[in-house]
């Protein structure tokens, strides 16, 4: 008993004195030790402006970069405050992020454009889901890069021992965990709350009056598809399933891809080179018709199927139709058909004018274009 008590006493003495002895955990140099301090998270983001930016990131590309900058700086500030870093190391942390921000903002932007279908704003608003969908896309992207960003920056300015550091204090967690749980999660929750308010007002105010306007569109490609979804809704009492409801929905989709000529359309002639250039905007989804049908509706005796369950299913099917059309080569095929159609229309006219004239088709990306690509030339 005396030997055991003596051994424990020596271990505790070595542990609190930080001397060498029994185990590596008692021999951690002070430069590898971090003492977590309590700190409140402060988000440097205007929720109202953020909703407008996320709704149209192509138009507000510079503001989108600023949003990403403020988002990441707020997270890094909180981690630095929790770690109790001195001002000199905080400055080094900020300088390191300034160096990495340009490529990070491009990653955020490109991923956001891929996740969020900006051509379906009207439909998302009707299903009360436009702003929520945008915030969810931003949340997915931020969750993907936040840990990498924080770990990369902290390990660059704070000395570690084999990639690890000794952390003490209240609510001990890794810098990555602090960034995600204490900074990113509450920030996204604030944006989601604001998005719910925006969606409610937009959904209630949509189509208050009949809208009639002139349009000029050129549809060159159509996609028809059929999909279905099933849902099983269960009611449990004390962990036991006492009632269940089955819903089966099938929908057909008719999606047309083409060009909005009222956005941009230009025909120019260069007499010196003998080239007639037709410039079209990038292709987009001009119209999308979804016809859902409820094939099965089996409602349990303790549960009701609410309208929101059906609306969510309709919206999921509509999103999947559009996602699949964008992921395939539908837009490229629409451009090929447009080139073929322009040649059919203009070649006889040019031949009657002067046989030396040649036709060139160009596709130009506009700031508000739903697809952000560089300008492209296609010759016959």
One Martini backbone bead per residue (centre of mass of N, CA, C, O) as a GRO file, in nm:
protein
  380
    1UNK     BB    1   0.057   0.063  -0.021
    2UNK     BB    2   0.302   0.251   0.003
    3UNK     BB    3   0.406   0.211  -0.289
    4UNK     BB    4   0.153   0.309  -0.435
    5UNK     BB    5   0.136   0.593  -0.308
    6UNK     BB    6   0.418   0.683  -0.399
    7UNK     BB    7   0.380   0.654  -0.701
    8UNK     BB    8   0.138   0.849  -0.729
    9UNK     BB    9   0.282   1.095  -0.612
   10UNK     BB   10   0.504   1.117  -0.828
   11UNK     BB   11   0.322   1.147  -1.074
   12UNK     BB   12   0.173   1.405  -0.980
   13UNK     BB   13   0.424   1.576  -0.944
   14UNK     BB   14   0.525   1.558  -1.240
   15UNK     BB   15   0.270   1.668  -1.375
   16UNK     BB   16   0.260   1.956  -1.230
   17UNK     BB   17   0.577   2.028  -1.288
   18UNK     BB   18   0.681   1.921  -1.584
   19UNK     BB   19   0.861   1.689  -1.568
   20UNK     BB   20   1.057   1.426  -1.595
   21UNK     BB   21   0.945   1.074  -1.658
   22UNK     BB   22   0.635   0.935  -1.648
   23UNK     BB   23   0.602   0.996  -1.945
   24UNK     BB   24   0.524   1.216  -2.202
   25UNK     BB   25   0.291   1.388  -2.060
   26UNK     BB   26   0.523   1.531  -1.862
   27UNK     BB   27   0.694   1.636  -2.144
   28UNK     BB   28   0.580   1.946  -2.224
   29UNK     BB   29   0.644   2.205  -2.378
   30UNK     BB   30   0.524   2.526  -2.367
   31UNK     BB   31   0.507   2.577  -2.684
   32UNK     BB   32   0.284   2.320  -2.697
   33UNK     BB   33   0.089   2.490  -2.519
   34UNK     BB   34  -0.270   2.529  -2.460
   35UNK     BB   35  -0.498   2.774  -2.324
   36UNK     BB   36  -0.820   2.783  -2.285
   37UNK     BB   37  -1.052   3.043  -2.340
   38UNK     BB   38  -1.308   3.229  -2.288
   39UNK     BB   39  -1.542   3.294  -2.570
   40UNK     BB   40  -1.721   3.492  -2.783
   41UNK     BB   41  -1.905   3.487  -3.062
   42UNK     BB   42  -1.839   3.690  -3.364
   43UNK     BB   43  -2.029   3.802  -3.636
   44UNK     BB   44  -1.929   3.955  -3.958
   45UNK     BB   45  -2.259   3.953  -4.054
   46UNK     BB   46  -2.510   4.032  -4.287
   47UNK     BB   47  -2.798   3.870  -4.337
   48UNK     BB   48  -2.942   4.036  -4.556
   49UNK     BB   49  -2.704   4.052  -4.757
   50UNK     BB   50  -2.652   3.749  -4.777
   51UNK     BB   51  -2.919   3.675  -4.920
   52UNK     BB   52  -2.869   3.845  -5.178
   53UNK     BB   53  -2.603   3.707  -5.261
   54UNK     BB   54  -2.706   3.405  -5.270
   55UNK     BB   55  -2.929   3.459  -5.490
   56UNK     BB   56  -2.681   3.626  -5.674
   57UNK     BB   57  -2.357   3.550  -5.728
   58UNK     BB   58  -2.289   3.665  -6.012
   59UNK     BB   59  -2.360   3.963  -5.962
   60UNK     BB   60  -2.210   3.924  -5.656
   61UNK     BB   61  -1.901   3.839  -5.657
   62UNK     BB   62  -1.753   4.035  -5.470
   63UNK     BB   63  -1.950   3.995  -5.229
   64UNK     BB   64  -1.895   3.693  -5.201
   65UNK     BB   65  -1.599   3.721  -5.120
   66UNK     BB   66  -1.660   3.889  -4.865
   67UNK     BB   67  -1.830   3.674  -4.725
   68UNK     BB   68  -1.606   3.464  -4.703
   69UNK     BB   69  -1.412   3.641  -4.545
   70UNK     BB   70  -1.595   3.697  -4.296
   71UNK     BB   71  -1.646   3.407  -4.222
   72UNK     BB   72  -1.345   3.315  -4.175
   73UNK     BB   73  -1.259   3.542  -3.982
   74UNK     BB   74  -1.458   3.477  -3.756
   75UNK     BB   75  -1.350   3.193  -3.702
   76UNK     BB   76  -1.052   3.267  -3.649
   77UNK     BB   77  -1.097   3.462  -3.419
   78UNK     BB   78  -1.222   3.258  -3.222
   79UNK     BB   79  -0.985   3.060  -3.208
   80UNK     BB   80  -0.774   3.265  -3.111
   81UNK     BB   81  -0.925   3.343  -2.848
   82UNK     BB   82  -0.944   3.055  -2.724
   83UNK     BB   83  -0.616   3.020  -2.737
   84UNK     BB   84  -0.470   3.288  -2.648
   85UNK     BB   85  -0.338   3.461  -2.853
   86UNK     BB   86  -0.126   3.673  -2.935
   87UNK     BB   87  -0.090   3.943  -3.136
   88UNK     BB   88   0.138   3.827  -3.310
   89UNK     BB   89  -0.014   3.561  -3.390
   90UNK     BB   90  -0.267   3.691  -3.505
   91UNK     BB   91  -0.125   3.834  -3.735
   92UNK     BB   92  -0.018   3.573  -3.865
   93UNK     BB   93  -0.295   3.448  -3.917
   94UNK     BB   94  -0.406   3.673  -4.103
   95UNK     BB   95  -0.181   3.658  -4.315
   96UNK     BB   96  -0.230   3.364  -4.394
   97UNK     BB   97  -0.519   3.409  -4.496
   98UNK     BB   98  -0.461   3.622  -4.712
   99UNK     BB   99  -0.300   3.413  -4.885
  100UNK     BB  100  -0.561   3.197  -4.911
  101UNK     BB  101  -0.822   3.344  -5.011
  102UNK     BB  102  -0.835   3.342  -5.325
  103UNK     BB  103  -0.870   3.026  -5.360
  104UNK     BB  104  -1.108   2.991  -5.163
  105UNK     BB  105  -1.315   3.171  -5.307
  106UNK     BB  106  -1.322   2.995  -5.563
  107UNK     BB  107  -1.419   2.736  -5.429
  108UNK     BB  108  -1.681   2.845  -5.317
  109UNK     BB  109  -1.805   2.945  -5.581
  110UNK     BB  110  -1.800   2.687  -5.754
  111UNK     BB  111  -1.957   2.508  -5.553
  112UNK     BB  112  -2.210   2.685  -5.532
  113UNK     BB  113  -2.294   2.675  -5.832
  114UNK     BB  114  -2.331   2.362  -5.834
  115UNK     BB  115  -2.547   2.342  -5.595
  116UNK     BB  116  -2.692   2.602  -5.711
  117UNK     BB  117  -2.990   2.671  -5.881
  118UNK     BB  118  -3.041   2.981  -6.036
  119UNK     BB  119  -3.297   2.893  -6.233
  120UNK     BB  120  -3.501   2.818  -5.959
  121UNK     BB  121  -3.621   3.060  -5.795
  122UNK     BB  122  -3.927   3.049  -5.838
  123UNK     BB  123  -3.973   2.759  -5.736
  124UNK     BB  124  -3.846   2.790  -5.455
  125UNK     BB  125  -4.040   3.012  -5.362
  126UNK     BB  126  -4.302   2.846  -5.388
  127UNK     BB  127  -4.167   2.617  -5.182
  128UNK     BB  128  -4.020   2.768  -4.950
  129UNK     BB  129  -3.670   2.736  -5.046
  130UNK     BB  130  -3.453   2.941  -5.142
  131UNK     BB  131  -3.276   3.036  -4.896
  132UNK     BB  132  -3.233   2.761  -4.766
  133UNK     BB  133  -3.079   2.641  -5.008
  134UNK     BB  134  -2.840   2.841  -4.999
  135UNK     BB  135  -2.747   2.788  -4.706
  136UNK     BB  136  -2.698   2.486  -4.742
  137UNK     BB  137  -2.473   2.515  -4.948
  138UNK     BB  138  -2.282   2.684  -4.768
  139UNK     BB  139  -2.261   2.472  -4.541
  140UNK     BB  140  -2.129   2.247  -4.702
  141UNK     BB  141  -1.875   2.406  -4.783
  142UNK     BB  142  -1.776   2.499  -4.504
  143UNK     BB  143  -1.752   2.207  -4.388
  144UNK     BB  144  -1.529   2.122  -4.595
  145UNK     BB  145  -1.302   2.378  -4.527
  146UNK     BB  146  -1.260   2.461  -4.226
  147UNK     BB  147  -1.064   2.250  -4.111
  148UNK     BB  148  -0.840   2.293  -4.314
  149UNK     BB  149  -0.795   2.594  -4.260
  150UNK     BB  150  -0.737   2.596  -3.955
  151UNK     BB  151  -0.511   2.385  -3.947
  152UNK     BB  152  -0.320   2.524  -4.148
  153UNK     BB  153  -0.284   2.793  -3.990
  154UNK     BB  154  -0.211   2.704  -3.700
  155UNK     BB  155   0.043   2.523  -3.784
  156UNK     BB  156   0.202   2.776  -3.899
  157UNK     BB  157   0.210   2.956  -3.606
  158UNK     BB  158   0.196   2.700  -3.422
  159UNK     BB  159   0.356   2.499  -3.225
  160UNK     BB  160   0.431   2.156  -3.271
  161UNK     BB  161   0.415   1.793  -3.188
  162UNK     BB  162   0.378   1.609  -3.446
  163UNK     BB  163   0.094   1.780  -3.500
  164UNK     BB  164   0.064   1.843  -3.193
  165UNK     BB  165  -0.117   1.959  -2.893
  166UNK     BB  166  -0.145   2.098  -2.571
  167UNK     BB  167  -0.466   2.110  -2.403
  168UNK     BB  168  -0.627   2.351  -2.194
  169UNK     BB  169  -0.938   2.375  -2.026
  170UNK     BB  170  -1.238   2.470  -2.124
  171UNK     BB  171  -1.380   2.301  -2.360
  172UNK     BB  172  -1.211   2.081  -2.491
  173UNK     BB  173  -1.068   2.114  -2.823
  174UNK     BB  174  -1.017   2.133  -3.128
  175UNK     BB  175  -0.981   2.376  -3.355
  176UNK     BB  176  -1.189   2.245  -3.541
  177UNK     BB  177  -1.417   2.210  -3.331
  178UNK     BB  178  -1.443   2.508  -3.259
  179UNK     BB  179  -1.513   2.613  -3.543
  180UNK     BB  180  -1.770   2.434  -3.589
  181UNK     BB  181  -1.933   2.446  -3.306
  182UNK     BB  182  -1.882   2.770  -3.218
  183UNK     BB  183  -1.911   2.912  -3.517
  184UNK     BB  184  -2.049   2.781  -3.765
  185UNK     BB  185  -2.318   2.680  -3.646
  186UNK     BB  186  -2.437   2.956  -3.541
  187UNK     BB  187  -2.413   3.103  -3.811
  188UNK     BB  188  -2.600   2.914  -3.977
  189UNK     BB  189  -2.845   2.951  -3.793
  190UNK     BB  190  -2.886   3.251  -3.851
  191UNK     BB  191  -2.926   3.216  -4.157
  192UNK     BB  192  -3.169   3.023  -4.139
  193UNK     BB  193  -3.358   3.214  -3.992
  194UNK     BB  194  -3.351   3.431  -4.211
  195UNK     BB  195  -3.444   3.247  -4.446
  196UNK     BB  196  -3.725   3.180  -4.332
  197UNK     BB  197  -3.827   3.469  -4.348
  198UNK     BB  198  -3.781   3.517  -4.649
  199UNK     BB  199  -3.954   3.280  -4.756
  200UNK     BB  200  -4.222   3.359  -4.637
  201UNK     BB  201  -4.252   3.638  -4.776
  202UNK     BB  202  -4.207   3.539  -5.071
  203UNK     BB  203  -4.434   3.323  -5.086
  204UNK     BB  204  -4.674   3.516  -5.012
  205UNK     BB  205  -4.591   3.740  -5.253
  206UNK     BB  206  -4.627   3.565  -5.484
  207UNK     BB  207  -4.830   3.633  -5.733
  208UNK     BB  208  -5.042   3.879  -5.673
  209UNK     BB  209  -5.020   3.924  -5.982
  210UNK     BB  210  -5.052   3.942  -6.299
  211UNK     BB  211  -4.805   3.852  -6.549
  212UNK     BB  212  -4.701   4.046  -6.840
  213UNK     BB  213  -4.462   3.963  -7.103
  214UNK     BB  214  -4.210   3.994  -7.317
  215UNK     BB  215  -4.041   3.747  -7.522
  216UNK     BB  216  -3.711   3.592  -7.627
  217UNK     BB  217  -3.684   3.257  -7.743
  218UNK     BB  218  -3.451   2.963  -7.782
  219UNK     BB  219  -3.537   2.638  -7.830
  220UNK     BB  220  -3.316   2.325  -7.865
  221UNK     BB  221  -3.387   2.146  -7.597
  222UNK     BB  222  -3.528   1.830  -7.474
  223UNK     BB  223  -3.641   1.688  -7.153
  224UNK     BB  224  -3.762   1.362  -7.071
  225UNK     BB  225  -3.901   1.239  -6.756
  226UNK     BB  226  -3.903   0.981  -6.486
  227UNK     BB  227  -4.012   0.980  -6.139
  228UNK     BB  228  -3.979   0.859  -5.793
  229UNK     BB  229  -4.135   0.847  -5.454
  230UNK     BB  230  -4.091   0.729  -5.115
  231UNK     BB  231  -4.281   0.725  -4.800
  232UNK     BB  232  -4.227   0.660  -4.441
  233UNK     BB  233  -4.455   0.718  -4.176
  234UNK     BB  234  -4.401   0.719  -3.823
  235UNK     BB  235  -4.560   0.612  -3.513
  236UNK     BB  236  -4.443   0.651  -3.175
  237UNK     BB  237  -4.466   0.465  -2.859
  238UNK     BB  238  -4.220   0.404  -2.656
  239UNK     BB  239  -4.067   0.288  -2.934
  240UNK     BB  240  -4.334   0.203  -3.076
  241UNK     BB  241  -4.495   0.095  -3.357
  242UNK     BB  242  -4.845   0.205  -3.429
  243UNK     BB  243  -4.800   0.379  -3.701
  244UNK     BB  244  -4.839   0.405  -4.067
  245UNK     BB  245  -4.728   0.583  -4.370
  246UNK     BB  246  -4.783   0.572  -4.727
  247UNK     BB  247  -4.594   0.730  -4.999
  248UNK     BB  248  -4.652   0.761  -5.362
  249UNK     BB  249  -4.460   0.935  -5.617
  250UNK     BB  250  -4.517   1.053  -5.951
  251UNK     BB  251  -4.313   1.204  -6.222
  252UNK     BB  252  -4.312   1.425  -6.491
  253UNK     BB  253  -4.074   1.574  -6.729
  254UNK     BB  254  -4.042   1.905  -6.898
  255UNK     BB  255  -3.738   2.021  -7.043
  256UNK     BB  256  -3.608   2.339  -7.153
  257UNK     BB  257  -3.337   2.435  -7.366
  258UNK     BB  258  -3.176   2.767  -7.411
  259UNK     BB  259  -3.236   3.112  -7.523
  260UNK     BB  260  -3.219   3.452  -7.418
  261UNK     BB  261  -3.264   3.709  -7.639
  262UNK     BB  262  -3.336   3.951  -7.438
  263UNK     BB  263  -3.054   3.952  -7.304
  264UNK     BB  264  -2.881   3.837  -7.571
  265UNK     BB  265  -2.827   3.971  -7.913
  266UNK     BB  266  -2.595   3.942  -8.198
  267UNK     BB  267  -2.516   4.103  -8.522
  268UNK     BB  268  -2.211   4.096  -8.712
  269UNK     BB  269  -2.009   4.274  -8.967
  270UNK     BB  270  -1.702   4.195  -9.147
  271UNK     BB  271  -1.589   4.304  -9.446
  272UNK     BB  272  -1.284   4.246  -9.445
  273UNK     BB  273  -1.309   3.929  -9.341
  274UNK     BB  274  -1.595   3.796  -9.399
  275UNK     BB  275  -1.760   3.810  -9.111
  276UNK     BB  276  -2.036   3.663  -8.941
  277UNK     BB  277  -2.157   3.741  -8.613
  278UNK     BB  278  -2.317   3.531  -8.371
  279UNK     BB  279  -2.453   3.624  -8.053
  280UNK     BB  280  -2.500   3.429  -7.763
  281UNK     BB  281  -2.607   3.313  -7.492
  282UNK     BB  282  -2.612   3.112  -7.255
  283UNK     BB  283  -2.753   2.841  -7.167
  284UNK     BB  284  -3.084   2.753  -7.041
  285UNK     BB  285  -3.363   2.715  -6.847
  286UNK     BB  286  -3.674   2.798  -6.968
  287UNK     BB  287  -3.846   2.530  -6.892
  288UNK     BB  288  -4.050   2.357  -6.626
  289UNK     BB  289  -4.242   2.060  -6.622
  290UNK     BB  290  -4.439   1.920  -6.351
  291UNK     BB  291  -4.621   1.598  -6.307
  292UNK     BB  292  -4.777   1.492  -6.044
  293UNK     BB  293  -4.849   1.163  -5.881
  294UNK     BB  294  -5.058   0.979  -5.669
  295UNK     BB  295  -5.031   0.627  -5.615
  296UNK     BB  296  -4.995   0.637  -5.287
  297UNK     BB  297  -5.228   0.650  -4.984
  298UNK     BB  298  -5.138   0.535  -4.663
  299UNK     BB  299  -5.308   0.598  -4.369
  300UNK     BB  300  -5.277   0.604  -4.053
  301UNK     BB  301  -5.462   0.612  -3.746
  302UNK     BB  302  -5.222   0.830  -3.610
  303UNK     BB  303  -5.193   0.979  -3.898
  304UNK     BB  304  -5.103   1.264  -4.092
  305UNK     BB  305  -5.084   1.402  -4.414
  306UNK     BB  306  -4.929   1.670  -4.494
  307UNK     BB  307  -4.862   1.913  -4.718
  308UNK     BB  308  -4.552   1.931  -4.667
  309UNK     BB  309  -4.483   1.644  -4.758
  310UNK     BB  310  -4.568   1.682  -5.055
  311UNK     BB  311  -4.403   1.934  -5.128
  312UNK     BB  312  -4.124   1.811  -5.073
  313UNK     BB  313  -4.150   1.589  -5.288
  314UNK     BB  314  -4.190   1.768  -5.532
  315UNK     BB  315  -3.921   1.929  -5.497
  316UNK     BB  316  -3.727   1.690  -5.515
  317UNK     BB  317  -3.800   1.607  -5.801
  318UNK     BB  318  -3.737   1.876  -5.939
  319UNK     BB  319  -3.437   1.889  -5.857
  320UNK     BB  320  -3.350   1.621  -5.994
  321UNK     BB  321  -3.414   1.695  -6.283
  322UNK     BB  322  -3.217   1.943  -6.294
  323UNK     BB  323  -2.955   1.809  -6.205
  324UNK     BB  324  -2.940   1.602  -6.435
  325UNK     BB  325  -2.937   1.808  -6.669
  326UNK     BB  326  -2.670   1.957  -6.572
  327UNK     BB  327  -2.474   1.698  -6.558
  328UNK     BB  328  -2.513   1.674  -6.834
  329UNK     BB  329  -2.501   1.742  -7.202
  330UNK     BB  330  -2.744   1.941  -7.263
  331UNK     BB  331  -2.608   2.221  -7.316
  332UNK     BB  332  -2.425   2.130  -7.549
  333UNK     BB  333  -2.656   2.034  -7.734
  334UNK     BB  334  -2.793   2.309  -7.754
  335UNK     BB  335  -2.553   2.447  -7.898
  336UNK     BB  336  -2.538   2.265  -8.145
  337UNK     BB  337  -2.827   2.329  -8.242
  338UNK     BB  338  -2.784   2.635  -8.273
  339UNK     BB  339  -2.569   2.622  -8.490
  340UNK     BB  340  -2.742   2.470  -8.695
  341UNK     BB  341  -2.970   2.685  -8.708
  342UNK     BB  342  -2.801   2.932  -8.795
  343UNK     BB  343  -2.706   2.808  -9.060
  344UNK     BB  344  -2.988   2.768  -9.184
  345UNK     BB  345  -3.068   3.079  -9.174
  346UNK     BB  346  -2.790   3.240  -9.287
  347UNK     BB  347  -2.659   3.109  -9.536
  348UNK     BB  348  -2.853   3.200  -9.766
  349UNK     BB  349  -2.817   3.504  -9.715
  350UNK     BB  350  -2.508   3.518  -9.755
  351UNK     BB  351  -2.506   3.400 -10.045
  352UNK     BB  352  -2.672   3.639 -10.167
  353UNK     BB  353  -2.466   3.858 -10.094
  354UNK     BB  354  -2.186   3.677 -10.028
  355UNK     BB  355  -1.979   3.400 -10.070
  356UNK     BB  356  -1.736   3.496  -9.867
  357UNK     BB  357  -1.910   3.464  -9.638
  358UNK     BB  358  -1.890   3.389  -9.289
  359UNK     BB  359  -1.993   3.193  -9.013
  360UNK     BB  360  -2.016   3.290  -8.659
  361UNK     BB  361  -2.039   3.142  -8.333
  362UNK     BB  362  -2.131   3.284  -8.016
  363UNK     BB  363  -2.070   3.253  -7.653
  364UNK     BB  364  -2.187   3.461  -7.388
  365UNK     BB  365  -2.111   3.559  -7.070
  366UNK     BB  366  -2.310   3.685  -6.830
  367UNK     BB  367  -2.361   3.811  -6.516
  368UNK     BB  368  -2.673   3.667  -6.521
  369UNK     BB  369  -2.588   3.400  -6.592
  370UNK     BB  370  -2.652   3.062  -6.506
  371UNK     BB  371  -2.375   3.025  -6.672
  372UNK     BB  372  -2.026   3.023  -6.596
  373UNK     BB  373  -1.846   3.118  -6.880
  374UNK     BB  374  -1.646   3.145  -7.122
  375UNK     BB  375  -1.584   3.255  -7.410
  376UNK     BB  376  -1.717   3.114  -7.723
  377UNK     BB  377  -1.618   2.957  -8.027
  378UNK     BB  378  -1.815   2.868  -8.327
  379UNK     BB  379  -1.764   2.710  -8.624
  380UNK     BB  380  -1.857   2.574  -8.938
   0.00000   0.00000   0.00000
